[in-house]
Amino acid sequence: MSDDKNVIRFPISYDQRMKNQRGVGYVPCEVSSRYLLFNNYVDDNGLIMMNVRTNNGGSDRKLCDMVVHFDDLVELVNSVYDSRKNK
């Protein structure tokens, strides 16, 4: 006899499932199948690597790598946050 009838499944959204599968560094695009995948390591020069990836047609592939200054990302996010807060 199967215990499946005793299992209560908690539904999660597609976005949450992708975040769970791809990890903390996953940032999805809201209008395409592309996403950023950040490395969680910042080197001694303050650089962080990210992949620009796509999951077009179910085939996950890397489009390119980018290496950016971590402080530039923080500055950008803070600037956007401040502009939204002041509206």
N, CA, C and O atoms as CSV, one atom per row, in Angstrom:
chain,resi,resn,atom,element,x,y,z
A,1,MET,N,N,0.841,-1.178,0.000
A,1,MET,CA,C,0.000,0.000,0.000
A,1,MET,C,C,0.888,1.244,0.000
A,1,MET,O,O,1.869,1.326,0.739
A,2,SER,N,N,0.537,2.170,-0.811
A,2,SER,CA,C,1.325,3.383,-0.969
A,2,SER,C,C,0.956,4.411,0.096
A,2,SER,O,O,-0.205,4.536,0.484
A,3,ASP,N,N,1.965,5.143,0.559
A,3,ASP,CA,C,1.735,6.207,1.534
A,3,ASP,C,C,1.531,7.558,0.863
A,3,ASP,O,O,1.484,8.581,1.546
A,4,ASP,N,N,1.406,7.580,-0.475
A,4,ASP,CA,C,1.245,8.844,-1.196
A,4,ASP,C,C,0.030,9.632,-0.724
A,4,ASP,O,O,0.050,10.863,-0.723
A,5,LYS,N,N,-1.019,8.936,-0.326
A,5,LYS,CA,C,-2.218,9.651,0.117
A,5,LYS,C,C,-1.993,10.362,1.447
A,5,LYS,O,O,-2.759,11.255,1.807
A,6,ASN,N,N,-0.956,9.977,2.176
A,6,ASN,CA,C,-0.640,10.610,3.449
A,6,ASN,C,C,0.347,11.766,3.308
A,6,ASN,O,O,0.624,12.477,4.274
A,7,VAL,N,N,0.869,11.945,2.105
A,7,VAL,CA,C,1.842,13.009,1.862
A,7,VAL,C,C,1.095,14.278,1.489
A,7,VAL,O,O,0.269,14.274,0.576
A,8,ILE,N,N,1.383,15.348,2.187
A,8,ILE,CA,C,0.803,16.647,1.866
A,8,ILE,C,C,1.871,17.444,1.132
A,8,ILE,O,O,2.919,17.760,1.695
A,9,ARG,N,N,1.601,17.760,-0.108
A,9,ARG,CA,C,2.564,18.499,-0.926
A,9,ARG,C,C,2.320,19.998,-0.760
A,9,ARG,O,O,1.183,20.469,-0.791
A,10,PHE,N,N,3.406,20.724,-0.584
A,10,PHE,CA,C,3.329,22.167,-0.487
A,10,PHE,C,C,3.696,22.746,-1.845
A,10,PHE,O,O,4.842,22.627,-2.280
A,11,PRO,N,N,2.747,23.364,-2.512
A,11,PRO,CA,C,3.050,23.891,-3.843
A,11,PRO,C,C,3.996,25.087,-3.750
A,11,PRO,O,O,3.853,25.951,-2.885
A,12,ILE,N,N,4.955,25.112,-4.656
A,12,ILE,CA,C,5.836,26.272,-4.765
A,12,ILE,C,C,5.766,26.769,-6.197
A,12,ILE,O,O,5.424,26.018,-7.110
A,13,SER,N,N,6.089,28.026,-6.385
A,13,SER,CA,C,6.040,28.612,-7.721
A,13,SER,C,C,7.212,28.121,-8.561
A,13,SER,O,O,8.195,27.597,-8.036
A,14,TYR,N,N,7.093,28.295,-9.854
A,14,TYR,CA,C,8.173,27.957,-10.774
A,14,TYR,C,C,9.430,28.741,-10.411
A,14,TYR,O,O,10.528,28.184,-10.386
A,15,ASP,N,N,9.268,30.043,-10.126
A,15,ASP,CA,C,10.421,30.880,-9.766
A,15,ASP,C,C,11.125,30.350,-8.525
A,15,ASP,O,O,12.354,30.287,-8.483
A,16,GLN,N,N,10.356,29.971,-7.522
A,16,GLN,CA,C,10.968,29.449,-6.299
A,16,GLN,C,C,11.668,28.128,-6.559
A,16,GLN,O,O,12.737,27.878,-6.000
A,17,ARG,N,N,11.090,27.280,-7.393
A,17,ARG,CA,C,11.721,26.005,-7.725
A,17,ARG,C,C,13.058,26.235,-8.432
A,17,ARG,O,O,14.036,25.543,-8.150
A,18,MET,N,N,13.103,27.217,-9.359
A,18,MET,CA,C,14.352,27.527,-10.060
A,18,MET,C,C,15.394,28.081,-9.089
A,18,MET,O,O,16.571,27.735,-9.187
A,19,LYS,N,N,14.978,28.933,-8.158
A,19,LYS,CA,C,15.906,29.460,-7.153
A,19,LYS,C,C,16.453,28.334,-6.291
A,19,LYS,O,O,17.637,28.323,-5.955
A,20,ASN,N,N,15.604,27.399,-5.938
A,20,ASN,CA,C,16.048,26.253,-5.144
A,20,ASN,C,C,17.038,25.396,-5.921
A,20,ASN,O,O,18.017,24.917,-5.350
A,21,GLN,N,N,16.800,25.197,-7.202
A,21,GLN,CA,C,17.668,24.350,-8.020
A,21,GLN,C,C,18.999,25.017,-8.342
A,21,GLN,O,O,20.040,24.361,-8.322
A,22,ARG,N,N,18.973,26.323,-8.640
A,22,ARG,CA,C,20.183,27.002,-9.113
A,22,ARG,C,C,20.984,27.668,-8.008
A,22,ARG,O,O,22.147,28.010,-8.221
A,23,GLY,N,N,20.405,27.861,-6.853
A,23,GLY,CA,C,21.153,28.377,-5.722
A,23,GLY,C,C,20.994,29.864,-5.489
A,23,GLY,O,O,20.237,30.550,-6.176
A,24,VAL,N,N,21.724,30.338,-4.507
A,24,VAL,CA,C,21.603,31.706,-4.017
A,24,VAL,C,C,21.944,32.746,-5.078
A,24,VAL,O,O,21.352,33.826,-5.076
A,25,GLY,N,N,22.869,32.462,-5.974
A,25,GLY,CA,C,23.321,33.440,-6.958
A,25,GLY,C,C,22.428,33.604,-8.165
A,25,GLY,O,O,22.783,34.335,-9.089
A,26,TYR,N,N,21.285,32.952,-8.192
A,26,TYR,CA,C,20.375,32.959,-9.341
A,26,TYR,C,C,19.502,34.207,-9.338
A,26,TYR,O,O,18.802,34.483,-8.364
A,27,VAL,N,N,19.549,34.975,-10.458
A,27,VAL,CA,C,18.708,36.159,-10.621
A,27,VAL,C,C,18.023,36.048,-11.980
A,27,VAL,O,O,18.678,36.226,-13.007
A,28,PRO,N,N,16.713,35.757,-12.013
A,28,PRO,CA,C,16.031,35.548,-13.286
A,28,PRO,C,C,15.623,36.847,-13.961
A,28,PRO,O,O,15.355,37.848,-13.296
A,29,CYS,N,N,15.578,36.821,-15.282
A,29,CYS,CA,C,14.986,37.903,-16.061
A,29,CYS,C,C,13.474,37.708,-16.032
A,29,CYS,O,O,12.995,36.579,-16.131
A,30,GLU,N,N,12.740,38.769,-15.901
A,30,GLU,CA,C,11.279,38.675,-15.806
A,30,GLU,C,C,10.588,38.620,-17.164
A,30,GLU,O,O,9.390,38.342,-17.221
A,31,VAL,N,N,11.307,38.876,-18.266
A,31,VAL,CA,C,10.666,38.913,-19.584
A,31,VAL,C,C,11.275,37.944,-20.588
A,31,VAL,O,O,10.825,37.883,-21.733
A,32,SER,N,N,12.284,37.188,-20.183
A,32,SER,CA,C,12.883,36.216,-21.100
A,32,SER,C,C,13.330,35.001,-20.298
A,32,SER,O,O,13.161,34.950,-19.080
A,33,SER,N,N,13.890,34.044,-20.980
A,33,SER,CA,C,14.377,32.835,-20.306
A,33,SER,C,C,15.828,32.978,-19.860
A,33,SER,O,O,16.476,31.987,-19.523
A,34,ARG,N,N,16.334,34.198,-19.856
A,34,ARG,CA,C,17.719,34.431,-19.435
A,34,ARG,C,C,17.787,34.671,-17.933
A,34,ARG,O,O,16.802,35.024,-17.285
A,35,TYR,N,N,18.992,34.464,-17.408
A,35,TYR,CA,C,19.203,34.713,-15.985
A,35,TYR,C,C,20.681,34.942,-15.717
A,35,TYR,O,O,21.542,34.554,-16.507
A,36,LEU,N,N,20.956,35.577,-14.589
A,36,LEU,CA,C,22.319,35.759,-14.108
A,36,LEU,C,C,22.581,34.704,-13.052
A,36,LEU,O,O,21.705,34.365,-12.256
A,37,LEU,N,N,23.788,34.197,-13.059
A,37,LEU,CA,C,24.194,33.246,-12.030
A,37,LEU,C,C,25.507,33.753,-11.451
A,37,LEU,O,O,26.562,33.636,-12.075
A,38,PHE,N,N,25.429,34.322,-10.245
A,38,PHE,CA,C,26.588,34.921,-9.592
A,38,PHE,C,C,27.394,33.875,-8.848
A,38,PHE,O,O,26.848,32.959,-8.231
A,39,ASN,N,N,28.706,34.034,-8.923
A,39,ASN,CA,C,29.609,33.277,-8.076
A,39,ASN,C,C,29.550,33.945,-6.705
A,39,ASN,O,O,29.505,35.174,-6.640
A,40,ASN,N,N,29.547,33.211,-5.641
A,40,ASN,CA,C,29.446,33.833,-4.316
A,40,ASN,C,C,30.803,34.216,-3.739
A,40,ASN,O,O,30.915,34.509,-2.549
A,41,TYR,N,N,31.827,34.214,-4.576
A,41,TYR,CA,C,33.180,34.539,-4.129
A,41,TYR,C,C,33.599,35.890,-4.697
A,41,TYR,O,O,33.542,36.098,-5.909
A,42,VAL,N,N,34.017,36.806,-3.832
A,42,VAL,CA,C,34.577,38.089,-4.243
A,42,VAL,C,C,36.075,38.007,-4.017
A,42,VAL,O,O,36.523,37.734,-2.904
A,43,ASP,N,N,36.860,38.243,-5.074
A,43,ASP,CA,C,38.312,38.088,-4.938
A,43,ASP,C,C,38.945,39.269,-4.206
A,43,ASP,O,O,38.250,40.202,-3.804
A,44,ASP,N,N,40.257,39.222,-4.037
A,44,ASP,CA,C,40.985,40.250,-3.283
A,44,ASP,C,C,40.892,41.628,-3.924
A,44,ASP,O,O,41.058,42.637,-3.238
A,45,ASN,N,N,40.629,41.690,-5.227
A,45,ASN,CA,C,40.496,42.966,-5.931
A,45,ASN,C,C,39.059,43.480,-5.924
A,45,ASN,O,O,38.770,44.509,-6.535
A,46,GLY,N,N,38.164,42.784,-5.247
A,46,GLY,CA,C,36.772,43.203,-5.178
A,46,GLY,C,C,35.959,42.826,-6.401
A,46,GLY,O,O,34.905,43.412,-6.651
A,47,LEU,N,N,36.439,41.851,-7.169
A,47,LEU,CA,C,35.744,41.434,-8.386
A,47,LEU,C,C,34.883,40.209,-8.118
A,47,LEU,O,O,35.233,39.345,-7.314
A,48,ILE,N,N,33.763,40.155,-8.801
A,48,ILE,CA,C,32.873,39.000,-8.710
A,48,ILE,C,C,32.521,38.549,-10.129
A,48,ILE,O,O,32.314,39.373,-11.020
A,49,MET,N,N,32.457,37.244,-10.321
A,49,MET,CA,C,32.143,36.698,-11.636
A,49,MET,C,C,30.678,36.302,-11.688
A,49,MET,O,O,30.115,35.798,-10.716
A,50,MET,N,N,30.072,36.545,-12.850
A,50,MET,CA,C,28.706,36.078,-13.076
A,50,MET,C,C,28.604,35.502,-14.475
A,50,MET,O,O,29.326,35.903,-15.388
A,51,ASN,N,N,27.702,34.561,-14.621
A,51,ASN,CA,C,27.382,33.994,-15.927
A,51,ASN,C,C,26.064,34.588,-16.377
A,51,ASN,O,O,25.130,34.733,-15.587
A,52,VAL,N,N,25.995,34.935,-17.667
A,52,VAL,CA,C,24.719,35.258,-18.290
A,52,VAL,C,C,24.295,33.985,-18.999
A,52,VAL,O,O,24.995,33.500,-19.888
A,53,ARG,N,N,23.145,33.441,-18.604
A,53,ARG,CA,C,22.720,32.131,-19.098
A,53,ARG,C,C,21.311,32.216,-19.666
A,53,ARG,O,O,20.582,33.178,-19.426
A,54,THR,N,N,20.948,31.194,-20.421
A,54,THR,CA,C,19.593,31.094,-20.948
A,54,THR,C,C,19.088,29.674,-20.790
A,54,THR,O,O,19.860,28.715,-20.777
A,55,ASN,N,N,17.802,29.565,-20.675
A,55,ASN,CA,C,17.158,28.258,-20.608
A,55,ASN,C,C,16.118,28.189,-21.723
A,55,ASN,O,O,14.997,27.724,-21.516
A,56,ASN,N,N,16.502,28.654,-22.894
A,56,ASN,CA,C,15.605,28.727,-24.034
A,56,ASN,C,C,15.317,27.337,-24.575
A,56,ASN,O,O,16.238,26.603,-24.934
A,57,GLY,N,N,14.064,26.981,-24.634
A,57,GLY,CA,C,13.678,25.682,-25.163
A,57,GLY,C,C,14.067,24.520,-24.283
A,57,GLY,O,O,14.177,23.390,-24.759
A,58,GLY,N,N,14.281,24.781,-22.988
A,58,GLY,CA,C,14.629,23.712,-22.066
A,58,GLY,C,C,16.094,23.331,-22.074
A,58,GLY,O,O,16.513,22.457,-21.315
A,59,SER,N,N,16.879,23.978,-22.925
A,59,SER,CA,C,18.309,23.685,-23.000
A,59,SER,C,C,19.086,24.776,-22.276
A,59,SER,O,O,19.191,25.896,-22.777
A,60,ASP,N,N,19.627,24.465,-21.112
A,60,ASP,CA,C,20.361,25.431,-20.305
A,60,ASP,C,C,21.757,25.624,-20.883
A,60,ASP,O,O,22.500,24.657,-21.051
A,61,ARG,N,N,22.121,26.887,-21.192
A,61,ARG,CA,C,23.469,27.139,-21.710
A,61,ARG,C,C,23.958,28.520,-21.299
A,61,ARG,O,O,23.176,29.433,-21.037
A,62,LYS,N,N,25.285,28.638,-21.253
A,62,LYS,CA,C,25.925,29.892,-20.880
A,62,LYS,C,C,26.102,30.750,-22.121
A,62,LYS,O,O,26.592,30.269,-23.143
A,63,LEU,N,N,25.704,32.025,-22.041
A,63,LEU,CA,C,25.898,32.961,-23.138
A,63,LEU,C,C,27.243,33.655,-23.030
A,63,LEU,O,O,27.957,33.791,-24.023
A,64,CYS,N,N,27.593,34.097,-21.820
A,64,CYS,CA,C,28.888,34.743,-21.614
A,64,CYS,C,C,29.174,34.846,-20.121
A,64,CYS,O,O,28.292,34.649,-19.285
A,65,ASP,N,N,30.420,35.158,-19.811
A,65,ASP,CA,C,30.843,35.462,-18.446
A,65,ASP,C,C,31.029,36.962,-18.332
A,65,ASP,O,O,31.367,37.631,-19.308
A,66,MET,N,N,30.809,37.482,-17.152
A,66,MET,CA,C,31.121,38.879,-16.861
A,66,MET,C,C,31.850,38.924,-15.530
A,66,MET,O,O,31.527,38.179,-14.604
A,67,VAL,N,N,32.837,39.805,-15.444
A,67,VAL,CA,C,33.555,40.042,-14.199
A,67,VAL,C,C,33.378,41.520,-13.882
A,67,VAL,O,O,33.798,42.382,-14.654
A,68,VAL,N,N,32.759,41.807,-12.749
A,68,VAL,CA,C,32.453,43.186,-12.383
A,68,VAL,C,C,32.918,43.448,-10.953
A,68,VAL,O,O,33.146,42.524,-10.172
A,69,HIS,N,N,33.052,44.733,-10.635
A,69,HIS,CA,C,33.396,45.108,-9.262
A,69,HIS,C,C,32.168,44.937,-8.373
A,69,HIS,O,O,31.085,45.434,-8.683
A,70,PHE,N,N,32.353,44.244,-7.291
A,70,PHE,CA,C,31.277,44.023,-6.328
A,70,PHE,C,C,30.713,45.352,-5.831
A,70,PHE,O,O,29.499,45.502,-5.700
A,71,ASP,N,N,31.592,46.317,-5.553
A,71,ASP,CA,C,31.149,47.618,-5.055
A,71,ASP,C,C,30.263,48.339,-6.066
A,71,ASP,O,O,29.355,49.073,-5.676
A,72,ASP,N,N,30.518,48.137,-7.375
A,72,ASP,CA,C,29.664,48.738,-8.401
A,72,ASP,C,C,28.250,48.164,-8.340
A,72,ASP,O,O,27.271,48.892,-8.508
A,73,LEU,N,N,28.148,46.867,-8.101
A,73,LEU,CA,C,26.826,46.246,-7.972
A,73,LEU,C,C,26.090,46.775,-6.747
A,73,LEU,O,O,24.900,47.082,-6.813
A,74,VAL,N,N,26.798,46.877,-5.639
A,74,VAL,CA,C,26.190,47.388,-4.409
A,74,VAL,C,C,25.728,48.827,-4.614
A,74,VAL,O,O,24.629,49.195,-4.197
A,75,GLU,N,N,26.567,49.643,-5.257
A,75,GLU,CA,C,26.213,51.038,-5.521
A,75,GLU,C,C,24.966,51.128,-6.405
A,75,GLU,O,O,24.079,51.943,-6.156
A,76,LEU,N,N,24.908,50.295,-7.426
A,76,LEU,CA,C,23.751,50.284,-8.322
A,76,LEU,C,C,22.477,49.900,-7.578
A,76,LEU,O,O,21.458,50.580,-7.699
A,77,VAL,N,N,22.529,48.828,-6.817
A,77,VAL,CA,C,21.344,48.373,-6.083
A,77,VAL,C,C,20.906,49.429,-5.069
A,77,VAL,O,O,19.712,49.692,-4.929
A,78,ASN,N,N,21.848,50.027,-4.371
A,78,ASN,CA,C,21.502,51.074,-3.406
A,78,ASN,C,C,20.875,52.279,-4.089
A,78,ASN,O,O,19.931,52.869,-3.564
A,79,SER,N,N,21.392,52.648,-5.254
A,79,SER,CA,C,20.856,53.784,-6.000
A,79,SER,C,C,19.422,53.518,-6.449
A,79,SER,O,O,18.557,54.385,-6.322
A,80,VAL,N,N,19.176,52.335,-6.968
A,80,VAL,CA,C,17.822,51.974,-7.399
A,80,VAL,C,C,16.892,51.915,-6.193
A,80,VAL,O,O,15.759,52.392,-6.257
A,81,TYR,N,N,17.361,51.339,-5.107
A,81,TYR,CA,C,16.556,51.253,-3.885
A,81,TYR,C,C,16.191,52.652,-3.385
A,81,TYR,O,O,15.039,52.906,-3.035
A,82,ASP,N,N,17.179,53.563,-3.351
A,82,ASP,CA,C,16.925,54.923,-2.878
A,82,ASP,C,C,15.927,55.648,-3.769
A,82,ASP,O,O,15.062,56.371,-3.273
A,83,SER,N,N,16.039,55.461,-5.083
A,83,SER,CA,C,15.117,56.148,-5.992
A,83,SER,C,C,13.691,55.613,-5.840
A,83,SER,O,O,12.735,56.376,-5.972
A,84,ARG,N,N,13.535,54.335,-5.568
A,84,ARG,CA,C,12.197,53.755,-5.346
A,84,ARG,C,C,11.623,54.214,-4.010
A,84,ARG,O,O,10.423,54.465,-3.891
A,85,LYS,N,N,12.484,54.318,-3.019
A,85,LYS,CA,C,12.043,54.710,-1.683
A,85,LYS,C,C,11.559,56.162,-1.676
A,85,LYS,O,O,10.662,56.515,-0.909
A,86,ASN,N,N,12.150,57.001,-2.526
A,86,ASN,CA,C,11.817,58.426,-2.550
A,86,ASN,C,C,10.602,58.745,-3.418
A,86,ASN,O,O,10.235,59.912,-3.548
A,87,LYS,N,N,9.979,57.745,-4.007
A,87,LYS,CA,C,8.793,58.004,-4.844
A,87,LYS,C,C,7.566,58.133,-4.001
A,87,LYS,O,O,6.475,58.351,-4.528
